[in-house]
C-alpha cells in the first residue's frame, strides 16, 4: 500500500500523477474533489457522494487507492487546507518584512492587513454555493432566535453577525469563548 500524502498539495500532485490509471468513476470523483475542496472539507461522505454523483463507497475506494486507510483520513487534508489557507498575523508581518527588508511601520502594517483581508473578501463569492446560502437564509428566517458562536479568528465575525441580526429584529445570542453570552433583541 502506498504511503498517503501528508498535505493537500501532495494529494493534488498524487491525484494528477495517478489520474490516468484510475477508473472512470474514480477519475470523476477525483475531479470533483479537486474542483470543490471546500465542500469536501466540510460535508459528510453521503453529501459529497451525492454532489459528485457517485456512491459513498467510491469515495472510500479513491481514498484507499491513494494510500489512505479511509475517506475521513483523506478528508482531513482538505480540512487542514482550509486552516492553512489564510496566514496568521505573525506570518503576514513576516511576509511584509521579507518583501521590504524592513520592519513595517504601523501604517504600512495596517494597509497590508487591509489588502490581505480585501483579497479574501473578493474571493468569498466564488467560494460560496448559492444553493447552500439560500438554505442557510431560509433557516435564519424561520428561526425564532439564533445562537452565534465564534472563537479565535471567527469571533469578530460572530460578534458582527450578532450585531447585524439585531438590526433586522432577529433575536441573537452571542456565545463567546469565555462562556459569556451577550443577548441582542432578546425579550428576557
C-alpha positions as CSV (number, residue, x, y, z in Angstrom):
1,X,0.0,0.0,0.0
2,X,1.5,3.4,-0.9
3,X,2.3,6.0,1.7
4,X,-0.6,8.5,1.9
5,X,0.2,12.2,1.2
6,X,0.8,14.4,4.2
7,X,-0.6,17.7,2.8
8,X,-3.3,18.9,0.4
9,X,-0.6,19.9,-2.1
10,X,0.9,16.4,-2.0
11,X,-2.5,15.0,-2.5
12,X,-3.1,17.2,-5.6
13,X,0.2,16.1,-7.1
14,X,-0.6,12.4,-6.4
15,X,-4.0,12.6,-8.0
16,X,-2.6,14.4,-11.0
17,X,0.2,11.7,-11.3
18,X,-2.2,8.8,-10.8
19,X,-5.2,10.2,-12.7
20,X,-4.7,8.2,-15.9
21,X,-4.5,4.9,-14.0
22,X,-7.8,5.5,-12.2
23,X,-11.1,4.0,-13.3
24,X,-13.6,6.4,-14.9
25,X,-15.6,6.6,-11.7
26,X,-12.5,7.3,-9.6
27,X,-11.5,10.0,-12.1
28,X,-14.9,11.6,-11.8
29,X,-14.6,11.5,-8.0
30,X,-11.1,12.9,-8.0
31,X,-12.0,15.7,-10.4
32,X,-15.0,16.7,-8.2
33,X,-12.8,16.7,-5.1
34,X,-10.1,18.9,-6.6
35,X,-12.8,21.2,-8.1
36,X,-14.7,21.5,-4.8
37,X,-12.2,21.3,-2.0
38,X,-14.2,23.4,0.4
39,X,-17.3,21.1,0.1
40,X,-15.1,18.0,0.6
41,X,-13.6,19.6,3.7
42,X,-17.0,20.4,5.3
43,X,-19.6,17.9,4.0
44,X,-20.4,14.4,5.1
45,X,-19.4,11.4,2.9
46,X,-23.0,11.0,1.9
47,X,-23.4,14.6,0.8
48,X,-20.1,14.6,-1.1
49,X,-21.1,11.4,-2.9
50,X,-24.4,12.9,-3.8
51,X,-22.8,16.1,-5.2
52,X,-20.1,14.1,-7.1
53,X,-22.8,11.7,-8.4
54,X,-21.1,8.6,-7.1
55,X,-21.7,6.2,-4.2
56,X,-20.1,6.7,-0.8
57,X,-18.1,3.5,-1.4
58,X,-16.5,5.2,-4.4
59,X,-15.1,7.9,-2.2
60,X,-13.7,5.3,0.1
61,X,-12.2,3.4,-2.8
62,X,-10.5,6.5,-4.1
63,X,-9.0,7.2,-0.6
64,X,-7.8,3.7,-0.4
65,X,-6.2,3.8,-3.8
66,X,-4.3,6.9,-2.8
67,X,-2.9,5.2,0.3
68,X,-5.4,6.3,3.0
69,X,-7.0,3.9,5.5
70,X,-10.4,5.6,4.9
71,X,-12.1,8.6,3.5
72,X,-12.0,10.6,6.7
73,X,-8.2,10.4,6.8
74,X,-8.1,11.9,3.3
75,X,-10.8,14.5,4.2
76,X,-8.5,15.7,7.0
77,X,-6.1,17.1,4.3
78,X,-9.0,19.1,2.8
79,X,-9.8,20.5,6.3
80,X,-6.2,21.3,7.0
81,X,-6.1,23.2,3.7
82,X,-8.9,25.5,5.0
83,X,-7.0,26.3,8.2
84,X,-3.7,26.7,6.4
85,X,-5.0,28.7,3.5
86,X,-5.1,32.0,5.4
87,X,-1.8,33.0,7.1
88,X,-2.0,34.2,10.6
89,X,-0.9,37.7,11.6
90,X,2.6,36.7,12.5
91,X,3.1,35.2,9.1
92,X,1.7,38.3,7.4
93,X,4.1,40.5,9.3
94,X,7.0,38.2,8.4
95,X,5.9,38.4,4.7
96,X,5.9,42.2,4.8
97,X,9.4,42.2,6.4
98,X,10.8,39.7,3.9
99,X,9.3,41.6,1.0
100,X,10.5,45.0,2.0
101,X,13.6,44.0,4.1
102,X,12.4,46.2,7.0
103,X,10.1,46.1,9.9
104,X,6.8,47.7,8.7
105,X,5.6,50.8,10.5
106,X,2.0,50.7,11.9
107,X,0.5,52.4,8.9
108,X,2.2,50.1,6.4
109,X,1.1,47.1,8.6
110,X,-2.5,48.4,8.6
111,X,-2.5,48.6,4.8
112,X,-1.0,45.1,4.5
113,X,-3.7,43.6,6.7
114,X,-6.4,45.6,4.9
115,X,-5.1,44.4,1.5
116,X,-5.0,40.8,2.6
117,X,-8.5,40.9,4.1
118,X,-9.8,42.6,1.0
119,X,-8.4,39.9,-1.2
120,X,-10.0,37.2,1.0
121,X,-13.4,39.1,0.8
122,X,-13.1,39.3,-3.0
123,X,-12.7,35.5,-3.2
124,X,-15.7,34.9,-0.9
125,X,-18.4,34.9,-3.6
126,X,-16.6,32.2,-5.7
127,X,-16.3,30.0,-2.6
128,X,-20.0,30.1,-1.6
129,X,-22.5,27.7,-3.0
130,X,-25.6,29.9,-3.8
131,X,-28.0,27.0,-3.0
132,X,-26.4,26.4,0.4
133,X,-26.6,30.2,1.1
134,X,-30.3,30.2,0.3
135,X,-30.9,27.2,2.6
136,X,-29.0,29.0,5.4
137,X,-31.0,32.1,4.9
138,X,-34.3,30.1,5.0
139,X,-33.2,28.6,8.3
140,X,-32.3,32.0,9.7
141,X,-35.7,33.4,8.6
142,X,-37.6,30.6,10.2
143,X,-35.7,30.6,13.5
144,X,-37.2,32.2,16.5
145,X,-33.8,33.1,17.8
146,X,-30.2,32.5,16.7
147,X,-27.2,31.4,18.8
148,X,-23.9,32.6,17.3
149,X,-20.6,31.2,18.5
150,X,-17.2,32.2,17.3
151,X,-13.7,31.6,18.6
152,X,-10.3,33.0,17.7
153,X,-10.4,34.5,14.2
154,X,-14.1,33.8,13.8
155,X,-15.0,35.6,17.0
156,X,-15.1,39.0,15.3
157,X,-17.3,37.6,12.5
158,X,-19.7,36.1,15.1
159,X,-19.8,39.3,17.1
160,X,-20.6,41.3,14.0
161,X,-23.2,38.8,12.9
162,X,-25.0,39.1,16.3
163,X,-24.9,42.9,15.9
164,X,-26.3,42.7,12.3
165,X,-29.1,40.3,13.3
166,X,-30.2,42.8,16.0
167,X,-30.8,45.3,13.2
168,X,-33.1,43.0,11.3
169,X,-35.1,42.3,14.5
170,X,-33.9,38.7,14.8
171,X,-33.1,37.8,18.5
172,X,-29.5,36.7,18.6
173,X,-27.3,35.3,21.4
174,X,-23.5,35.6,21.1
175,X,-21.7,32.8,22.9
176,X,-18.1,33.7,23.4
177,X,-15.1,31.5,24.2
178,X,-15.2,33.0,27.7
179,X,-18.5,31.3,28.4
180,X,-20.2,34.7,28.4
181,X,-23.4,35.2,26.5
182,X,-24.5,38.6,25.1
183,X,-28.1,38.9,24.2
184,X,-29.3,41.1,21.3
185,X,-33.0,41.8,20.8
186,X,-34.0,39.2,23.4
187,X,-37.1,39.7,25.4
188,X,-35.6,38.5,28.7
